Amino acid sequence: MKTILFFDDFALARRDHLRNVICHPQFAGLYRDPYACVHGMGCASAVYHEERGSVLLYYGSYLKGATMQDRSVTVVAESQDGIHFTPLNTEKEVALPERACLHQILDKNLVSEPLLFFEDAHDPDPNRRYKALTVRFCPDGYGIDDIWYSPDGIRFVHDEDISWHPVGSEGIMGHFYNERLGCHTILTRAEVGERQVYRVETRDWKNFSTPEFVMGADLEDPPLSELYGMPSFTYEDYVIGFPWIFHVNQSEEKGTQKFWKGKMTTHLSYSRDGRTFQRVTHAPFFENGAPGSPGYGMTGLQTMLQRPDGSLCFYCYVREVEHGTTRQENISGISVSVLRRDGFVCLESCGGPATLRTRLLRLGDSAPLEINLQCTESATCALLDADAQPIAGFSHEECDPFSGDSVAWQPAWQGRSSAGIDTAAIEIRILSGRIYAIRGDFEIFYTNAQYRRYLQDGNLPRERGF
């Protein structure tokens, strides 16, 4: 099953009267810790726990009344619906040398900031099913990046022998498993305070590659901007990244470092190979909101989970004030937002009938053709040959029209599917609607030469997409 999303037009051959629209997630709820101030700059990791039938939310917090000398405390909350959370009491399950609050899960003497929690389905050891990455800051300004393992997502054991970063990192983390390379990828910083995204890879959680540059802010961003971090997740044929753009205070008076004040927004990026990323646009995917709203000062998406119905749930660290203040009560929290399946970027009709045509595809029969769309008037689909002419029996006029909202409309032509068609371009006509994605069993011919080679020797283009 392959998926075409509209982060770019590379898979398309024609686009008439269609505009790109960034589809912003809809706010669904806000969680504030009743015992602490959500720190969140390093972690707001949500994990679906199948055995518990719930979502666990891990984050850093400062207990009420904390001073600048106090460390953050790593805690966990739980939700049955993935939206409304309450602190999870771990006192009976987790033994700690010095417990600070009822929902604490890690020894605060070993953690300056929690960075990331996730479930690792590729580790054969059941005692290492869940992993946590944390940092301990040192007086010299560097850090020690630790790994913790857990069989149940609650009881974690510290690995005293491994540090996954050569000099210590911090900030917003990303993690995904690269199926093609057979390795885990950690998106992090080169060192403490350097706000650019680097990549570290490992196959065994014992040996780690040297950090390599992935992405930074560019001249399309506001002056002096920095890329704070980029949580990233596999989705269909892509790795989708969410760059945090720190809109730095341009009148900084603290010397040569960019730190105090400045807003933060979450943007959108993507990768087809898990190594090279590019920005979709320079417009925010998550904006700051109005004064007084939870994310007015800062908003940073840190976790994306797909729900059973295919829709997406996002967990964002949000603050009412700008960067720099961390221990003030009732200024920060974790917001929950939802988005339809594939709803990152859509193509929307913008006056009169709109037409979308893909490049030529080699079609298979292992999965039906599906189109994710909304349409208030009839949409139709045609299959075209290499000369962009309708294949007999598969024209727009012979297509059973569709109107409404479907994440998986399966076009039919007088009741027939596309089964048995070897090569075709997919053409969609729509009026007053949006197209979000195209799915099916297909390979894309990106050039005429690829198609000619296929006709000559049957070789398909090299596989692309994550």
Secondary structure, 3 states (H helix, E strand, C coil): CEEEECCCCCCEEEEECEEEEECCCEEEEEECCCCEEECCCCCEEEEEECCCCEEEEEEEEEECCCCCCCCCEEEEEEECCCCCCEECCCCCCCCCCCCCCCCECCCHHHCCEEEEEEECCCCCCHHHCEEEEEEEECCCCCEEEEEEEECCCCCCEEECCCCCCCCCCCCCCEEEEECCCCEEEEEECCCCCCCCEEEEEECCCCCCCCCEEEECCCCCCCCCCEEEECCEEEECCEEEECCEEEEECCCCCCCCCCCCCEEEEECCEEECCCCCEEECCCCCCECCCCCCCCCCCEEEEEEEEECCCCCEEEEEEEECCCCCCCCCCCCEEEEEEEECCCCCEEEEECCCCEEEEECCEEECCCCCCEEEEEEEEEEEEEEECCCCCECCCCCCCCECCEEEEEEEECCCECCECCCCCCEEEEEEEECCEEEEEEEECEEECCCHHHHHHHHHHCCCCCCCCC
